[in-house]
Amino acid sequence: MNTVSTRDKLLEAASRVFLAEGYEATTMDFIRAEAGVSNGSLYHHFPTKAQLAGTLYESLLRDFQQSLLKAISGKTGAEAGVRGLVRAYVRWVVAHPDRARLLHRLRRSSDLADMEAAWSSLNQEASDILREWIARMVAAGEMQRFPFSLWMALVFSPAFALTPQWLNQTPPSVPQAVRLALEDAAWRAVAET
C-alpha cells in the first residue's frame, strides 16, 4: 500500500491551486481544503504560503535540472550532450506543462524573494556539473570556449523563447522538425569550427 504523506498532499494541492488561482489569489485555506488536511497539519508542515510555494518551486526546479543533467552523464560527447540537453528540455516541458508553468509563475512572485538563496544553491550545483562537462568538451577540442552565460544563451535561448507558445497549446506539442532544428542550431552555435 503506497500512502502519500501529508507534506506531499499539500505540495500536490498547492500545485493545482496555484495553477488555477495564481499565487497572489491563493490562500492557505484553499490549499488546506484541496489537500483535505487539518489546519494543524498544514501549518505544521508549512507555516506560510511563501514557504509552501518556495518548497514547491525548489522541488520542481530540482526535477527539471535532474532531467536535463542526465543528458550529459557518463562519457557523453559534446554533440550528443548539447543535442541531448535541448532534447531533454523540450521533452520535460511537453511532458510536464503544469510544472513548467509553475516554475515560471512562482519564480516571478515577489513573496518568494527570500527563497533566492536556496534556489541559488540548487542552480549553482547544476551549473557546476554543466560547467565541468563543458570544460572537458572544450579541453577535448569538441566545443568552442565561451563565457558560461553566453554558452547557456546560445544553447537554450531559442527553446526558452518558444516555451510560452508550447505551453499555450493543450496538450503542448513540439513538432519533430522543430525539435531537430533547435538541437542543430544549439550544436552549431557551440561546436568547434
N, C-alpha and C positions, 0 to 999 in steps of 0.2 A: 504494500500500500504506500503510495507516494503522496505525502501530505505537503501542502505548500505552507511555508512559515508565515506568520503574521507579517513580518517585515516584507517578504516577497509579495504578499497580497496587497500591502499598502503601496509598494512600488508599482505593481501592475495596475492598481486602481488609479494611482496618480497619473500614470501614462495616459490612460483613457480619458480622465477628466481634464488634464492639461491640454490634450489634443482637441477635445470637444469644446471646452470653455475658454482656453487660453490661460496662461499663467496668472495674469493680473486678476481675472474674474473668478478664478478657482478659490474656494475656501477649504479649510481643513475639514469642515463638516461635510462638504461634498465628497471629499476623498474617503473620509471615515465611512459614510453611508455606502459608497460604491464598493468599498472593501468588505463591508459587513462586519466591522470590528467595533469595539467599545472605544469611548474617548480615552480611557486609561491606556489601552493598547496603542492607540495612535500616538499619544503624546509620550509614552514610554520610549517608543522607537524613534520618533521624530518630533522634537519639541516645537519646531517651527516649520512653516511651509517652505521657507528658503532652505532649511536643512534637508527636507524631504526632496525638494527639486534638485538640490546640489548632489545628493546621493544618487538620484536617478540619472542625472547628467553624467556623473562620473562612471556609472555602470555602463551607460550607452557608449561613452567615449572609449572605455576600455574594450568593449566588444568590437567596436569599429576598428580600433587600432590593431587588435589581435588578428582580425580578419585580414587586414592589409599586410601586416608583417609576415604572415605565412608565405606570401609571395616571394620573399627574399630569404627564406630559411635554408639551411643546409648549404650546398655548394652551388646555389643558383647563380648563373652567369648574368652579365649586365643586361643583355637584350631580353632574356627570359624574365629577369627581375623587374625591369621597367614595364614591360608589357603586362606582367603579372600584377603589378601594383595597380595599374589603371584598370585591368580586368576585375580585380578584387574590389576596387572602389565601386565600379558600376554594378557589379553583382550585389554588393551589400546594400546599396541604395535601392535597387529594384526588389530585392528580397525582403527588405525591412523599411518600407517607405515611412511607416509611422515613427520608427526610431530615428530615421534621417530627419524627418520634420521636427521631432522633439529636440534633437541636438541643435538644430538651427534656432528654434524658438527659445529654448531655455538659455542658450548662450547669450541671447540679446537682452535678457531680463536684468534690469538694474539691481533687483533684490539679491542677485546671486554674485555680486561683485566680490563679496568676502570669500567666495569659494575659489577665486582665481589662483591662490597659492596651491591648492590641491590639484587643480587642473594643470597648472604649470608643471608640477611634478610628474604627472602622468604623461603630459606632452613631451617633457624632457626625456623620460625613459624611452618612449617610442622614437623620438628624434635621435637619441644616441645610437640606437640599434640601426636606424636607417643611415645615419652619418658614417658609422663604421663600415657598413656594407658599401656605400658609395666610395669611401676611401679605398677599399680593397679593389673595387672595379676600376677606379682611376689609376691606382698603382699597377694594375694588370694591363693598362693601356686600352681598356674597353670603353671607357667613358671620358668625356671632357671634364676638366676641373672647373666647377662653378661655385660661387658662394651658395651655401645651403638654401637660403631663401629664394635665390634665382632658380636653383635646381627644382625646388618644390613648385615654383610658378610654372616653369617650363613643362613639367610632367603632369601637374594636376589642374592648373587653372582652366583649361578647356572643359574638363569634366565638371569642375566646380560651377562654371558659368552655365552649363546645361542642366545641372541638377534641379533647379526650380521648375523647369519645363517638364522634366521626367516626373517630378512629384505632383504636378498638376493633373497628370493622367491617372485614370482609375481603370485597371491597375497600371502602375508605372511600366513603361516599355521602352527599351532602347534597341533599335534595330541592329542586327549583327554588323551591317556595313558601317554604322556609326561607331560601334564598339571598336571595330578594327581600325577605323580612321583615327580614333583617339589614341589607340595603342601605337599605331605607326607614327603619328605626329610626336608623341611623347618620346619614343625611342630616337627618332631622327633629331630631335632637339638636343639630346644629351650624348648621342653616340660619338665615339672618337672618329674624327674625319681623316 
